[in-house]
Amino acid sequence: MDQQFWYKKFQTALARPYKGIMFDIDGTLIIRGTRELPEIITPKLIEISEKFPVAFCSGRRLNLPREFIEHMAKRSKNPQKIRENWF
């Protein structure tokens, strides 16, 4: 199969509505060795969280993701929706 086939398949997948989103923590949402979300990504995570269910994928203990959720909830116009949509 050629590159055009895979590119078209990729574009088709992106056009579908998302049912949820999953993120890894280390090296994806935060820089390795830190415990904080970069402020530059927080508004986008809030926007995503208000529309879709979002899950963390991590080997970390649950207290760090809970801190992230509360950080975003405090800055959101709809904090309850943020809390409901994060898993």
C-alpha positions in Angstrom: 0.0 0.0 0.0 1.3 3.4 -0.9 1.6 6.6 1.1 -1.5 8.1 -0.5 -3.6 5.2 0.9 -2.3 5.8 4.4 -2.6 9.5 4.2 -6.2 9.2 3.1 -6.9 6.8 5.9 -5.4 9.2 8.4 -7.4 12.1 7.1 -10.6 10.0 7.3 -9.8 9.1 10.9 -9.3 12.8 11.8 -12.6 13.8 10.3 -14.6 11.5 12.7 -16.0 12.9 15.8 -14.0 12.1 18.9 -15.7 10.1 21.7 -12.9 10.8 24.2 -9.2 11.7 24.4 -6.3 10.1 26.4 -3.0 11.7 27.4 0.1 10.3 28.9 1.5 12.6 31.7 5.3 12.4 31.7 6.9 13.8 28.5 3.4 14.6 27.0 1.5 16.9 29.4 4.4 17.8 31.6 8.2 18.0 31.1 9.9 15.0 32.7 11.1 15.8 36.2 8.4 18.4 36.9 5.0 18.2 38.5 3.2 21.1 36.8 1.2 21.6 33.7 2.8 24.3 31.4 0.6 27.3 31.4 0.7 27.4 27.7 -1.3 24.2 27.4 -3.7 24.7 30.2 -6.3 26.8 28.2 -6.4 24.1 25.5 -6.8 21.3 28.0 -9.7 23.2 29.6 -11.4 23.7 26.2 -11.0 20.0 25.4 -12.2 19.0 28.9 -15.4 21.0 28.5 -16.3 19.1 25.3 -14.9 15.5 25.7 -14.2 12.9 28.3 -10.5 12.9 28.9 -8.3 10.3 30.6 -4.8 10.2 32.0 -2.6 7.3 31.2 0.2 7.1 33.7 2.2 5.0 36.2 2.0 7.9 38.7 -0.2 7.9 41.8 -3.6 9.5 41.4 -2.9 12.6 43.5 -0.9 14.3 40.7 -3.7 13.9 38.0 -6.2 15.1 40.6 -4.1 18.2 41.2 -4.1 18.9 37.4 -7.9 18.5 37.3 -8.4 21.0 40.1 -5.9 23.4 38.6 -8.0 23.4 35.4 -11.4 23.5 37.2 -10.3 26.6 39.0 -9.7 28.4 35.7 -12.7 27.0 33.8 -16.1 28.7 33.3 -17.6 25.3 34.0 -15.6 23.6 36.7 -18.1 20.9 37.3 -17.9 19.8 33.7 -14.1 19.6 34.0 -14.4 17.4 37.0 -17.0 15.1 35.4 -15.0 14.7 32.1 -11.6 13.7 33.5 -10.9 10.1 34.3 
